[in-house]
Amino acid sequence: MQTRHRLDSHFAPALFARAALLSTLIFLIGCGETPAPETAVERYTLHGTIVQLNQQNMAATIEHDEIVGWMGAMTMDFPVKDQAEWEKLQVGDRITGTVFVSSDGYHLGEIKMAEPVPEEEKTPENPAP
Protein backbone atom coordinates (compact mmCIF):
# COMPACT_ATOMS: atom_id res chain seq x y z
CA MET A 1 0.00 0.00 0.00
CA GLN A 2 2.84 2.34 0.65
CA THR A 3 3.88 2.23 -3.01
CA ARG A 4 0.43 3.26 -4.05
CA HIS A 5 0.43 6.15 -1.58
CA ARG A 6 3.74 7.37 -2.91
CA LEU A 7 2.43 7.09 -6.50
CA ASP A 8 -0.77 9.02 -5.64
CA SER A 9 1.17 11.76 -3.90
CA HIS A 10 3.43 12.04 -6.96
CA PHE A 11 0.52 12.55 -9.39
CA ALA A 12 -1.79 14.48 -7.07
CA PRO A 13 -0.31 17.95 -7.78
CA ALA A 14 -0.54 17.40 -11.54
CA LEU A 15 -4.12 16.17 -11.29
CA PHE A 16 -5.03 19.06 -9.03
CA ALA A 17 -3.50 21.57 -11.45
CA ARG A 18 -5.41 20.09 -14.40
CA ALA A 19 -8.66 20.07 -12.46
CA ALA A 20 -8.13 23.69 -11.41
CA LEU A 21 -7.33 24.73 -14.99
CA LEU A 22 -10.40 22.94 -16.36
CA SER A 23 -12.63 24.50 -13.69
CA THR A 24 -11.25 27.96 -14.45
CA LEU A 25 -11.85 27.52 -18.19
CA ILE A 26 -15.42 26.36 -17.64
CA PHE A 27 -16.02 29.30 -15.31
CA LEU A 28 -14.63 31.83 -17.79
CA ILE A 29 -16.62 30.40 -20.67
CA GLY A 30 -19.77 30.51 -18.57
CA CYS A 31 -19.15 34.13 -17.58
CA GLY A 32 -18.68 35.38 -21.13
CA GLU A 33 -21.41 37.66 -22.37
CA THR A 34 -23.28 36.42 -25.36
CA PRO A 35 -24.11 39.25 -27.72
CA ALA A 36 -27.79 40.05 -28.05
CA PRO A 37 -29.17 38.99 -31.40
CA GLU A 38 -29.44 41.93 -33.77
CA THR A 39 -32.97 43.04 -34.39
CA ALA A 40 -33.88 42.90 -38.05
CA VAL A 41 -34.81 46.34 -39.33
CA GLU A 42 -37.07 46.77 -42.33
CA ARG A 43 -37.05 50.03 -44.30
CA TYR A 44 -40.00 51.61 -46.10
CA THR A 45 -40.24 54.84 -48.08
CA LEU A 46 -42.74 57.42 -46.84
CA HIS A 47 -44.19 60.37 -48.79
CA GLY A 48 -46.46 62.74 -46.90
CA THR A 49 -47.31 66.08 -45.35
CA ILE A 50 -46.64 67.06 -41.74
CA VAL A 51 -49.91 68.08 -40.08
CA GLN A 52 -48.71 68.39 -36.48
CA LEU A 53 -45.49 68.29 -34.44
CA ASN A 54 -45.41 67.03 -30.86
CA GLN A 55 -42.33 68.66 -29.31
CA GLN A 56 -42.56 66.67 -26.08
CA ASN A 57 -42.41 63.26 -27.80
CA MET A 58 -40.47 64.32 -30.92
CA ALA A 59 -43.24 62.81 -33.02
CA ALA A 60 -44.56 64.15 -36.31
CA THR A 61 -48.17 63.53 -37.29
CA ILE A 62 -47.99 62.87 -41.01
CA GLU A 63 -50.72 62.45 -43.59
CA HIS A 64 -48.96 59.93 -45.80
CA ASP A 65 -49.49 58.06 -49.03
CA GLU A 66 -49.50 54.28 -49.07
CA ILE A 67 -46.28 52.93 -47.59
CA VAL A 68 -45.74 50.12 -50.06
CA GLY A 69 -45.21 46.80 -48.31
CA TRP A 70 -46.22 48.10 -44.88
CA MET A 71 -49.52 50.03 -44.72
CA GLY A 72 -52.13 52.00 -46.63
CA ALA A 73 -52.47 55.77 -46.79
CA MET A 74 -53.52 57.41 -43.52
CA THR A 75 -52.56 60.02 -40.94
CA MET A 76 -50.47 58.83 -38.00
CA ASP A 77 -47.63 59.76 -35.65
CA PHE A 78 -44.03 58.94 -36.47
CA PRO A 79 -41.29 59.30 -33.83
CA VAL A 80 -38.17 61.09 -35.11
CA LYS A 81 -35.00 59.99 -33.31
CA ASP A 82 -32.48 62.36 -34.89
CA GLN A 83 -32.53 65.78 -33.18
CA ALA A 84 -31.07 67.59 -36.23
CA GLU A 85 -33.75 66.16 -38.53
CA TRP A 86 -36.46 66.98 -35.98
CA GLU A 87 -35.44 70.64 -35.75
CA LYS A 88 -35.84 71.12 -39.53
CA LEU A 89 -39.49 69.99 -39.60
CA GLN A 90 -42.41 72.39 -39.85
CA VAL A 91 -46.15 71.86 -40.11
CA GLY A 92 -47.12 71.86 -43.78
CA ASP A 93 -43.81 70.44 -45.02
CA ARG A 94 -44.10 67.82 -47.74
CA ILE A 95 -41.49 65.21 -46.99
CA THR A 96 -39.97 61.96 -48.14
CA GLY A 97 -38.35 59.75 -45.54
CA THR A 98 -37.58 56.23 -44.46
CA VAL A 99 -39.65 54.39 -41.87
CA PHE A 100 -37.46 51.98 -39.91
CA VAL A 101 -39.49 49.07 -38.51
CA SER A 102 -38.21 46.47 -36.05
CA SER A 103 -39.55 44.39 -33.19
CA ASP A 104 -38.77 47.42 -30.96
CA GLY A 105 -41.18 49.67 -32.90
CA TYR A 106 -40.80 52.16 -35.72
CA HIS A 107 -39.40 55.62 -36.34
CA LEU A 108 -38.87 58.04 -39.19
CA GLY A 109 -35.44 59.04 -40.48
CA GLU A 110 -33.53 60.07 -43.60
CA ILE A 111 -36.05 62.92 -43.96
CA LYS A 112 -35.87 65.14 -47.02
CA MET A 113 -38.10 68.00 -48.05
CA ALA A 114 -40.16 67.07 -51.10
CA GLU A 115 -40.94 69.37 -53.95
CA PRO A 116 -44.20 71.27 -53.51
CA VAL A 117 -47.17 70.15 -55.59
CA PRO A 118 -47.29 72.27 -58.79
CA GLU A 119 -50.38 74.50 -59.02
CA GLU A 120 -51.74 72.63 -62.06
CA GLU A 121 -51.61 69.31 -60.17
CA LYS A 122 -53.44 70.48 -57.03
CA THR A 123 -56.69 68.61 -56.54
CA PRO A 124 -58.87 67.87 -53.49
CA GLU A 125 -56.92 64.58 -53.17
CA ASN A 126 -53.58 66.34 -53.63
CA PRO A 127 -53.91 69.79 -51.97
CA ALA A 128 -51.23 72.35 -51.39
CA PRO A 129 -49.39 71.99 -48.09
N, C-alpha and C positions, 0 to 999 in steps of 0.2 A: 504493500500500500504506500510505502514511503516513496517509491519511484513515481507512482502516479501523482502524488502530492507535489513532488518536485517538478514534474512535467506540467501540471496545471498551473503552478505558480510561475513557470517560465512563459506560458502562453497567455496568461491572464491579462497582463498589461496590453498586449497587442489586441486581444479580443475586446477589451474595454475601450481602447482607442478607436477601433472600427465601429463599435456600437455607438460611441459618442459622436463620431463623425456622421454616421448614418442618421442618427436622431437629429443632429443639427441641420443636415440637409433637408430632411422631411419637414422640420419646423420652418426653415426659411422658404421652402416651396409653398407651404401652407399659408405663410404670412404675406406672400406676394399679392399685390392688388391686381385683380383682373380688370382690364379696361372695360368700361361700359360699352355695350354694343351701340354703334352709331345709328342714330335715328334716320331713316330714309326720308329725304325731303323731296317733295314733288314741286314743280314750278309751273305756274299758269300765267298767261298774259292777261292783264286787265286793261280795259279801256272804259273810262267813265268820267263823271263830273262830280266834283266835291260839293256836297250840299250842306255839310256841317263839320266843324272841327271841335273835338272835345280835348281841351288843353290838359285837363287833369289826367286823362287816361292815354294821351297821345294816340287818339283814334280818330280816323277820318270817316265820316259817313259819306259813302260814294254811291251814286246812282250809276250802275255799270251795265254794260252790254253783257251778253252771254259770255261766260268764262269757259271756253271750249274745253271739254273734258272734265269740268268740275261742277259748274252750276249754271242755271239760266240767268237771264237778266233780272235784276232787282236792285233795291237800295239796301245797303247794309254797312255796318261798321267794320273797318279794317285797322288793326293796330299798326303803328309805324314805329319800328325799333330805332331807326337811325335819327338822331337828334338833328343833324344837318339837313336831312331830307324833310323832316317834320317842319322845320322853321321856314322852309320855302313855300309851303302849301297855303293856299287861300281859298275861301269859299268861292265857288264859281269856276275854279280852274278845271280845264279839261286835261286829263292826265292819261298816261300809259304807264303801267308798272308791272311788276312781277309779284304774284301771290305765292308765298312759300308755305307749303302745307306739310305738316308732319304729325306724328302721334301726339306731339306737345301742343298742337294748335296751328294757327295760321297768322301770318303778318304780311304787310305790304312793303316792298322795297324796290330798288332800282327804278325810282319814280322819275318820269320825264314829263315835261309840259307838252301837251299835244297841240297841234295846230287848231286854231278856232274854226268852227264850222263856217264855210263861206256863205254869204248872204243868200245866194241863189239856191243853196241846199238846205236852208232852214225850213223845217216843217214842224207840225205839232209833235211828231215822234222824235225829231232831231232839233230841238230848240237851241237858241243861243245860250251860252253859259251866263 
